Amino acid sequence: MGTGSPPARLRLAGLVMALVTVLFGALLFSSVHERQTAARELAEQSAPLSADAAEIYRSLADADATAAAGFLRGSEETHADRVAYEANIRTASRLLAKAAARTGDSFAAQRQITILNRELPGYASLVEAARSANRENKPVGNSYLRYASEQMRSTMLPAAEDMYHAEIRRMAAIRADATEPPWTAYGAGLLVLAVIGFFSYRLYLATNRVFNLGLVAAAGTVLVSLIWLTAGHTVARSSLEESDTHGSASVQLLTQSRIAGLKARGNENMALVARGEGAAYSREFDYWAGAMDGKDKGQRLMQRSERQAEDQAGQMLVADAWTELKGWKKLHDQARRQDDRGDYEAALARTIGGEVDGVDIKDTTERSFAAMDRKLAAAVDHEQQQFEDRAESGRGALTGLPVGGALLCLLGAAGAVLGVGKRLAEYR
């Protein structure tokens, strides 16, 4: 075992084994604690923040579509339209305040929050001016609403989208921290086993005794800690990766689908508000509806959402929403043909309801869109629950490991010292 007297060499061996075992315990505790913290942040902070950012985006897009629908009804604007619009504005304002308090370390998100807080009051004022003028049958109301909608589309929705994507990137980075293998702890554990094995072999050569119970116990506790660390991290990593693949990734696709639907709905309404000057809005409708239904092969949001859904329940919800989307597009095509041939009142009735030639039109694009959006909202809730279940499972796989593994290593260090002490006693 090197130079020096046998007792000195034994003491040195015991000290080295105890130190490397304690070092492994410290690294195990630190590595697992860091991943537990990241997993907790993922479930309790980052995921809710990304959900809030998505809801801000959705609320703003819905407010714009609802404001246009209320404007089309003119003096007959319903209480439901007004309540829905105001609820969307309040939701966006509340979540912006909440996000501002919770995203202090994200410069990208804070920049977009500042833009939205600056623009939202001006947008709401323009909508109110448009409503007031519309109730008095003043044509300027049309201009106010179109200007407000342009402000929403050109400034506010892009800012909300950038904030949402910033939170998604942040969530991905936190998930990467939570699932990174603890290579340092693995290496330290293998080093400890090698050190104990080396000194056990040298003791065998010196004493001709195969087993030293203290060193066997030390190696056993380290091995158990290493196996526990490997198994716990493997289960945690699998659950957290599944929370992305079959949870947050699916939620992101469904959220994109909802927002695309709201943008299409807003453009559908604004095409009628423009009265003869709505070609650009109609093209935008075609783009966003196509992004959902597959005409744009780069997106195909509904198809991808259905494939990404975790289980049959989620897939059925997306399939039902897709069916409603197809019905909505058929009704939209009817309304557009009516508008193109100059029958504005019929197109309006097909879009938001009303009477045409004494017939009350019930089958409207508004109803089809609302049914589709409800199905997508239910699908989002379903997939969000899948994410939460898997994220919680990932956190649970590491429960007790930092403290338990560290305690086992301390016991291993004690075993090494006692094993060497037993040999030292033979020299007295």
C-alpha positions as CSV (number, residue, x, y, z in Angstrom):
1,M,0.0,0.0,0.0
2,G,3.0,2.3,-0.5
3,T,5.7,3.6,1.9
4,G,5.4,4.2,5.6
5,S,4.3,1.9,8.4
6,P,1.3,-0.4,7.9
7,P,-0.8,1.5,10.4
8,A,0.0,4.8,8.7
9,R,-0.9,3.4,5.3
10,L,-4.2,2.0,6.7
11,R,-5.1,5.3,8.2
12,L,-4.4,7.1,4.9
13,A,-6.5,4.5,3.0
14,G,-9.4,5.0,5.4
15,L,-9.2,8.7,5.1
16,V,-9.1,8.6,1.3
17,M,-12.1,6.2,1.1
18,A,-14.1,8.3,3.6
19,L,-13.3,11.6,1.8
20,V,-14.2,10.3,-1.7
21,T,-17.4,8.8,-0.4
22,V,-18.5,12.0,1.3
23,L,-17.5,13.9,-1.9
24,F,-19.8,11.6,-3.9
25,G,-22.6,12.2,-1.4
26,A,-22.2,16.0,-1.7
27,L,-22.2,15.8,-5.5
28,L,-25.3,13.5,-5.5
29,F,-27.1,15.9,-3.2
30,S,-26.2,19.0,-5.3
31,S,-27.0,17.4,-8.7
32,V,-30.3,16.0,-7.7
33,H,-31.3,19.2,-5.8
34,E,-30.6,21.3,-8.9
35,R,-32.8,19.1,-11.0
36,Q,-35.5,19.0,-8.4
37,T,-35.5,22.8,-8.4
38,A,-35.6,23.0,-12.2
39,A,-38.5,20.5,-12.3
40,R,-40.4,22.4,-9.6
41,E,-39.8,25.7,-11.5
42,L,-41.0,24.0,-14.7
43,A,-44.3,22.9,-13.2
44,E,-45.0,25.8,-10.8
45,Q,-43.6,28.8,-12.6
46,S,-42.6,28.4,-16.2
47,A,-45.6,26.4,-17.4
48,P,-48.2,28.7,-15.8
49,L,-46.3,31.7,-17.2
50,S,-46.4,30.3,-20.7
51,A,-50.1,29.4,-20.3
52,D,-50.8,33.0,-19.2
53,A,-48.8,34.4,-22.2
54,A,-51.0,32.2,-24.5
55,E,-54.1,33.4,-22.7
56,I,-53.0,37.0,-23.2
57,Y,-52.5,36.3,-26.9
58,R,-55.9,34.5,-27.2
59,S,-57.8,37.2,-25.2
60,L,-56.5,40.0,-27.4
61,A,-57.3,38.1,-30.6
62,D,-60.8,37.3,-29.2
63,A,-61.4,40.9,-28.2
64,D,-60.7,42.1,-31.7
65,A,-63.0,39.5,-33.3
66,T,-65.7,40.2,-30.7
67,A,-65.5,44.0,-31.2
68,A,-66.0,43.5,-34.9
69,A,-69.0,41.2,-34.4
70,G,-70.6,43.7,-32.1
71,F,-70.0,46.5,-34.6
72,L,-71.7,44.5,-37.3
73,R,-74.8,44.3,-35.2
74,G,-74.8,48.1,-34.9
75,S,-77.5,49.4,-32.6
76,E,-78.5,45.8,-31.9
77,E,-75.2,44.8,-30.4
78,T,-75.9,42.1,-27.8
79,H,-75.2,42.2,-24.1
80,A,-73.2,39.0,-24.6
81,D,-70.9,40.7,-27.2
82,R,-70.2,43.5,-24.8
83,V,-69.6,41.3,-21.9
84,A,-67.3,39.0,-23.9
85,Y,-65.3,41.9,-25.2
86,E,-64.9,43.5,-21.8
87,A,-64.0,40.2,-20.2
88,N,-61.2,39.7,-22.8
89,I,-59.8,43.2,-22.2
90,R,-59.9,42.6,-18.4
91,T,-58.2,39.2,-18.7
92,A,-55.4,40.6,-20.9
93,S,-54.9,43.5,-18.4
94,R,-54.8,41.3,-15.4
95,L,-52.5,38.7,-16.9
96,L,-50.1,41.4,-18.2
97,A,-49.8,42.8,-14.6
98,K,-49.2,39.3,-13.3
99,A,-46.6,38.5,-16.0
100,A,-44.8,41.8,-15.3
101,A,-44.4,40.7,-11.7
102,R,-43.2,37.2,-12.5
103,T,-40.9,37.6,-15.6
104,G,-38.5,40.1,-14.1
105,D,-35.4,38.1,-15.3
106,S,-36.7,37.8,-18.9
107,F,-35.8,41.0,-20.8
108,A,-37.6,39.7,-24.0
109,A,-40.9,39.2,-22.2
110,Q,-40.7,42.4,-20.3
111,R,-40.1,44.4,-23.5
112,Q,-43.3,42.9,-25.0
113,I,-45.3,43.5,-21.8
114,T,-44.3,47.2,-21.9
115,I,-45.5,47.4,-25.5
116,L,-48.8,45.8,-24.7
117,N,-49.4,47.9,-21.6
118,R,-48.8,51.0,-23.7
119,E,-51.0,50.0,-26.6
120,L,-54.0,48.4,-24.9
121,P,-55.6,51.5,-23.5
122,G,-55.4,53.2,-26.9
123,Y,-56.9,50.2,-28.6
124,A,-59.8,50.1,-26.1
125,S,-60.4,53.9,-26.6
126,L,-60.6,53.4,-30.4
127,V,-63.1,50.6,-30.0
128,E,-65.3,52.7,-27.7
129,A,-65.2,55.6,-30.2
130,A,-66.2,53.2,-33.0
131,R,-69.1,51.8,-30.9
132,S,-70.3,55.3,-30.0
133,A,-70.2,56.5,-33.6
134,N,-71.9,53.3,-34.8
135,R,-74.8,53.7,-32.4
136,E,-75.4,57.1,-33.9
137,N,-75.0,55.7,-37.5
138,K,-72.0,57.9,-38.2
139,P,-69.7,56.4,-40.9
140,V,-66.6,57.5,-39.0
141,G,-67.2,54.5,-36.7
142,N,-66.1,52.2,-39.5
143,S,-62.7,54.0,-39.7
144,Y,-62.2,54.0,-36.0
145,L,-62.8,50.2,-35.8
146,R,-60.5,49.5,-38.8
147,Y,-57.8,51.6,-37.3
148,A,-58.1,49.8,-33.9
149,S,-58.0,46.4,-35.6
150,E,-54.9,47.4,-37.6
151,Q,-53.3,48.5,-34.3
152,M,-54.1,45.1,-32.8
153,R,-52.8,43.1,-35.8
154,S,-49.7,45.1,-36.5
155,T,-48.4,45.9,-33.0
156,M,-50.3,44.1,-30.2
157,L,-50.7,40.6,-31.5
158,P,-47.1,40.4,-32.7
159,A,-45.9,41.6,-29.2
160,A,-48.2,39.0,-27.5
161,E,-46.8,36.3,-29.8
162,D,-43.2,37.3,-29.1
163,M,-43.9,37.2,-25.4
164,Y,-45.5,33.8,-25.7
165,H,-42.5,32.4,-27.7
166,A,-40.1,33.9,-25.2
167,E,-41.8,32.0,-22.4
168,I,-41.8,28.8,-24.5
169,R,-38.1,29.1,-25.0
170,R,-37.6,29.7,-21.3
171,M,-39.7,26.6,-20.4
172,A,-37.6,24.5,-22.9
173,A,-34.3,25.7,-21.2
174,I,-35.6,24.9,-17.7
175,R,-36.7,21.4,-18.9
176,A,-33.2,20.9,-20.4
177,D,-31.7,21.7,-16.9
178,A,-34.1,19.3,-15.2
179,T,-33.4,16.4,-17.6
180,E,-29.6,16.8,-18.0
181,P,-27.9,13.6,-16.8
182,P,-25.8,14.1,-13.6
183,W,-22.6,13.0,-15.2
184,T,-20.4,14.4,-12.5
185,A,-22.2,12.5,-9.8
186,Y,-22.1,9.3,-11.9
187,G,-18.4,9.7,-12.4
188,A,-17.8,10.4,-8.7
189,G,-19.8,7.3,-7.7
190,L,-17.8,5.0,-10.1
191,L,-14.6,6.6,-8.7
192,V,-15.6,5.8,-5.1
193,L,-16.3,2.1,-6.1
194,A,-12.9,1.9,-7.8
195,V,-11.1,3.4,-4.8
196,I,-12.8,1.1,-2.3
197,G,-12.1,-1.9,-4.7
198,F,-8.5,-1.0,-5.0
199,F,-7.9,-0.7,-1.2
200,S,-9.9,-3.8,-0.6
201,Y,-7.7,-5.7,-2.9
202,R,-4.5,-4.3,-1.3
203,L,-5.9,-5.3,2.1
204,Y,-6.6,-8.8,0.7
205,L,-2.9,-9.1,-0.4
206,A,-1.7,-7.9,2.9
207,T,-4.0,-9.9,5.2
208,N,-5.1,-12.8,2.9
209,R,-8.7,-12.1,4.1
210,V,-11.1,-11.9,1.2
211,F,-13.8,-9.7,2.8
212,N,-13.7,-6.7,5.1
213,L,-17.2,-6.2,6.3
214,G,-16.8,-2.4,6.8
215,L,-15.5,-1.9,3.2
216,V,-18.2,-4.3,1.8
217,A,-20.8,-2.1,3.6
218,A,-19.2,1.0,2.3
219,A,-19.2,-0.3,-1.3
220,G,-22.8,-1.5,-0.9
221,T,-24.1,1.9,0.3
222,V,-22.3,3.7,-2.6
223,L,-23.6,1.2,-5.1
224,V,-27.2,1.5,-3.8
225,S,-26.9,5.3,-4.0
226,L,-25.6,5.1,-7.5
227,I,-28.4,2.8,-8.6
228,W,-31.0,5.0,-6.9
229,L,-29.6,8.0,-8.6
230,T,-29.6,6.3,-12.0
231,A,-33.1,4.9,-11.6
232,G,-34.6,8.1,-10.2
233,H,-33.0,10.3,-12.9
234,T,-34.1,7.9,-15.6
235,V,-37.7,7.9,-14.5
236,A,-37.7,11.7,-13.9
237,R,-36.2,12.4,-17.3
238,S,-38.6,10.1,-19.1
239,S,-41.6,11.7,-17.4
240,L,-40.4,15.2,-18.0
241,E,-39.7,14.5,-21.7
242,E,-43.1,13.0,-22.1
243,S,-44.6,16.1,-20.4
244,D,-43.1,17.9,-23.4
245,T,-43.9,15.5,-26.2
246,H,-47.4,14.6,-25.0
247,G,-48.2,17.7,-23.0
248,S,-46.7,21.1,-23.6
249,A,-46.0,20.5,-27.3
250,S,-49.6,19.4,-27.8
251,V,-50.8,22.5,-25.9
252,Q,-48.7,24.8,-28.0
253,L,-50.1,23.3,-31.3
254,L,-53.7,23.6,-30.0
255,T,-53.0,27.1,-28.8
256,Q,-51.8,28.0,-32.2
257,S,-54.9,26.5,-33.7
258,R,-57.2,28.5,-31.4
259,I,-55.4,31.7,-32.2
260,A,-55.4,31.0,-36.0
261,G,-59.1,30.5,-35.7
262,L,-59.6,33.8,-33.8
263,K,-57.5,35.6,-36.4
264,A,-59.6,34.0,-39.2
265,R,-62.8,35.0,-37.4
266,G,-61.7,38.5,-36.9
267,N,-60.8,38.9,-40.6
268,E,-64.2,37.4,-41.5
269,N,-65.9,40.0,-39.5
270,M,-63.7,42.9,-40.7
271,A,-64.3,42.0,-44.3
272,L,-67.9,42.8,-43.7
273,V,-67.1,45.9,-41.7
274,A,-65.1,47.2,-44.7
275,R,-68.1,46.8,-47.0
276,G,-66.7,46.4,-50.4
277,E,-63.1,47.0,-49.4
278,G,-62.6,43.8,-47.6
279,A,-60.5,41.8,-50.1
280,A,-57.4,42.0,-47.9
281,Y,-59.3,40.7,-44.9
282,S,-60.7,37.8,-47.0
283,R,-57.2,36.8,-48.1
284,E,-56.2,36.8,-44.4
285,F,-59.1,34.6,-43.6
286,D,-58.1,32.2,-46.3
287,Y,-54.5,32.1,-44.9
288,W,-55.4,31.5,-41.3
289,A,-58.2,29.0,-42.0
290,G,-55.8,27.3,-44.4
291,A,-53.1,27.1,-41.7
292,M,-55.6,25.2,-39.6
293,D,-57.1,22.9,-42.2
294,G,-54.0,21.9,-44.2
295,K,-53.9,24.2,-47.3
296,D,-50.7,25.6,-45.9
297,K,-48.6,22.4,-45.8
298,G,-46.0,24.1,-43.6
299,Q,-48.5,24.3,-40.7
300,R,-51.5,21.9,-40.9
301,L,-52.3,22.7,-37.3
302,M,-55.3,20.5,-36.9
303,Q,-53.6,17.4,-38.4
304,R,-50.5,17.9,-36.3
305,S,-52.6,18.6,-33.1
306,E,-54.6,15.4,-33.7
307,R,-51.4,13.3,-34.1
308,Q,-49.7,15.0,-31.1
309,A,-52.7,14.3,-28.7
310,E,-51.8,11.9,-26.0
311,D,-54.8,9.6,-26.0
312,Q,-58.1,8.9,-27.7
313,A,-60.0,11.4,-25.7
314,G,-57.7,14.2,-26.8
315,Q,-57.7,13.0,-30.4
316,M,-61.6,12.9,-30.4
317,L,-61.7,16.5,-29.2
318,V,-59.4,17.7,-32.0
319,A,-61.3,15.6,-34.5
320,D,-64.6,17.2,-33.4
321,A,-63.0,20.7,-33.7
322,W,-61.8,19.9,-37.1
323,T,-65.3,18.9,-38.2
324,E,-66.7,22.2,-36.9
325,L,-63.9,24.0,-38.8
326,K,-65.0,22.4,-42.1
327,G,-68.6,23.4,-41.4
328,W,-67.5,26.9,-40.6
329,K,-65.5,27.2,-43.9
330,K,-68.5,26.0,-45.9
331,L,-70.8,28.6,-44.3
332,H,-68.1,31.3,-44.8
333,D,-67.9,30.4,-48.5
334,Q,-71.7,30.9,-48.8
335,A,-71.5,34.3,-47.0
336,R,-68.6,35.4,-49.3
337,R,-70.5,34.4,-52.5
338,Q,-73.5,36.4,-51.2
339,D,-71.3,39.4,-50.5
340,D,-69.5,39.2,-53.8
341,R,-72.8,39.4,-55.7
342,G,-73.9,42.4,-53.7
343,D,-76.3,40.7,-51.2
344,Y,-74.6,42.2,-48.1
345,E,-77.6,41.6,-45.8
346,A,-77.7,37.9,-46.6
347,A,-73.9,37.7,-46.1
348,L,-74.3,39.5,-42.7
349,A,-77.1,37.2,-41.6
350,R,-75.1,34.1,-42.6
351,T,-72.2,35.4,-40.5
352,I,-73.8,36.7,-37.3
353,G,-77.4,35.8,-37.7
354,G,-80.6,37.7,-38.5
355,E,-83.6,37.6,-40.8
356,V,-83.4,37.4,-44.6
357,D,-86.7,37.6,-46.5
358,G,-88.6,36.8,-43.3
359,V,-86.4,33.7,-42.5
360,D,-84.4,33.7,-39.3
361,I,-80.9,32.4,-40.2
362,K,-79.7,30.1,-37.4
363,D,-76.9,28.2,-39.1
364,T,-74.2,30.9,-39.0
365,T,-70.4,31.1,-39.2
366,E,-70.4,32.6,-35.7
367,R,-72.0,29.4,-34.2
368,S,-69.7,27.1,-36.1
369,F,-66.7,29.1,-35.0
370,A,-67.8,29.1,-31.4
371,A,-68.4,25.3,-31.4
372,M,-64.9,24.8,-32.9
373,D,-63.3,27.1,-30.3
374,R,-65.0,25.3,-27.4
375,K,-63.7,21.9,-28.6
376,L,-60.2,23.3,-29.0
377,A,-60.4,24.9,-25.5
378,A,-61.5,21.5,-24.1
379,A,-58.6,19.8,-25.9
380,V,-56.1,22.4,-24.5
381,D,-57.4,21.7,-21.0
382,H,-57.1,17.9,-21.5
383,E,-53.5,18.1,-22.8
384,Q,-52.5,20.6,-20.1
385,Q,-53.6,18.0,-17.5
386,Q,-51.5,15.4,-19.3
387,F,-48.5,17.8,-18.9
388,E,-49.2,18.4,-15.3
389,D,-49.5,14.7,-14.5
390,R,-46.2,13.9,-16.1
391,A,-44.4,16.8,-14.7
392,E,-45.5,15.9,-11.2
393,S,-44.5,12.3,-11.9
394,G,-41.0,13.5,-12.9
395,R,-40.7,15.5,-9.7
396,G,-41.9,12.6,-7.6
397,A,-39.2,10.3,-9.0
398,L,-36.6,12.4,-7.3
399,T,-38.4,12.6,-3.9
400,G,-36.1,11.7,-1.0
401,L,-33.1,11.0,-3.3
402,P,-30.9,14.0,-2.3
403,V,-31.1,13.4,1.4
404,G,-31.4,9.7,1.3
405,G,-28.5,9.3,-1.1
406,A,-26.3,11.6,0.9
407,L,-27.1,9.8,4.1
408,L,-26.2,6.5,2.5
409,C,-22.9,7.9,1.5
410,L,-22.2,9.1,5.0
411,L,-22.9,5.6,6.2
412,G,-20.5,4.3,3.6
413,A,-17.8,6.7,4.8
414,A,-18.4,5.4,8.3
415,G,-18.2,1.8,7.1
416,A,-14.9,2.5,5.4
417,V,-13.5,4.1,8.6
418,L,-14.7,1.2,10.8
419,G,-13.4,-1.4,8.4
420,V,-10.0,0.1,8.4
421,G,-10.2,0.6,12.2
422,K,-10.8,-3.1,12.6
423,R,-7.5,-3.9,10.8
424,L,-5.7,-1.2,12.8
425,A,-6.8,-2.8,16.0
426,E,-4.7,-5.9,15.1
427,Y,-1.5,-3.8,15.3
428,R,-2.1,-2.8,18.9
